[in-house]
Amino acid sequence: MIDIEAIATDVVDCAIKVHRTLGPGLLESTYQHCHAYELCKRGWDAKTEVKLPIVYEDQKIDAGYRIDTLINGLVIVENKSVESLHPIHQAQLLTYLKLSGCKLGFLLNWNVKLMKDGIRRVVYKLE
């Protein structure tokens, strides 16, 4: 059984490493690919731009949703490179968690001076 907290620790560690190397100000996709690369180096199955269909009645519908990074099918990372995070960014991650069945996600804003200020851990709880 994979320890989801081990993945969570590496998500944060890898984000800090990538940010220290590249700094702020680049495109979101640059950080996404470098972060996924670092996670893969640590032995995780980190897939980027994963299609996330919605299920309506008995049909799977591709509504254009894409998970930035999905790690071992358990943890979602949503990347942003914005001046500041807004509630809509967290709502987007919560939607992905709900649709995928994953319980843990991270919202990473790469456009910060210190990466620790750009990390939000989000847990999805069934209501």
N, C-alpha and C positions, 0 to 999 in steps of 0.2 A: 504494500500500500504506500502510495506516495504521500509524503508529509507536505501538506499545503503550506505550512509555515516555512518550510525550507525553500519552497518556491518564492514565497513572499519576501523572505530575507534576501534572496538573490535578485529579485526584481529591484529592490531598493539599492543593493550594493552595485549592481550593474548600471543602474541609472546614475548613481553618483560617479562611477568611473567614467562613463561616457561623457557626462557633463563636465567633469574636470578636464577631460581631454579636449573636447570641442568648444566648451563655453556656450553662452547663450547667443541667440540671433540667427540661427540657421533654420532651414525648413523642417517642419515636423517630420517629414518622411526620412530625412537624414538621420535624425535621432532614432526613429523607429527601427530602421534597418541596423544601425550600430548596436542598439539595445538588444534586439533579437539575436544578433551575432554573438554578443557577450553571453547571453543566456544559453545559447547553443554550445558555446565553449565550456560551459559549466555542466553540460550533459542534459539540459532540458530540451524538450521538443517545442520550440517557439516558432509558431507559424504566423505570418503577417497577412493582412488583408483577407481574412477568412470570411467567406460569405455566410450571412446569417439570415436564413429565410424565416418568414413568419408562417405560422400554421393557422389557416382559416378553415374551419370545419375539418375536412379530411385532406385539404390541399396544402402543400408547401409552396409558398409564393415568394419569389425573389423580389423583395421590395427595395433593394439597393443597399441594405444594411451591410456594413463590413466592420468586423472586429479588427482593430489595428494590430494587436498581437494577442494570440491565444497560446497559453503555456500549458502543455500536457493536458489540454482539454479541461483544465480546472480553474485557471486564473486568467482574467482579461486585463489588458493594459490599453487604456485610451490615451493617446498622445496629443498634446496641444503645444503650440508655441505662440502664446498670446500674452498681451500685457498683463491681464489678470483673468483668473478663472471666474466663471459666472455659474449661477444655478443650472442653467441649461446644459452646461458641460457635464455636471454630475447627473442630471436627468438622463442624458444620453447614455452614460455608463450604466445607470440603473436599468434602463431599457434593455441594453445588451445582456446584462446579468439575468434579467427576467426571461428574455427570449431564449437564452442559451441554457438556462438551468444552472449556471455557475453561481457560486455563492460569494466569491471574492474577486474584487477588481481594484485596479489602481488608476488614478487619474494623474498623469504626469504632465506638468507644465515646464517645458524646457527653457522658456524665456524668462529665467530668474537668475539673480546673481549667485545664489547658493541653491543647489538642487534640493536640499532638505526643505526649503520653503515652497517647492513646486510639487511635492508629493502628497496625494490624498489617498488614503486607503478607504475603500468602500465595501461594506458587507451588505449583501442582499438577504433580507429575511422574508420568508413567505408570510403573507398576512392571513 
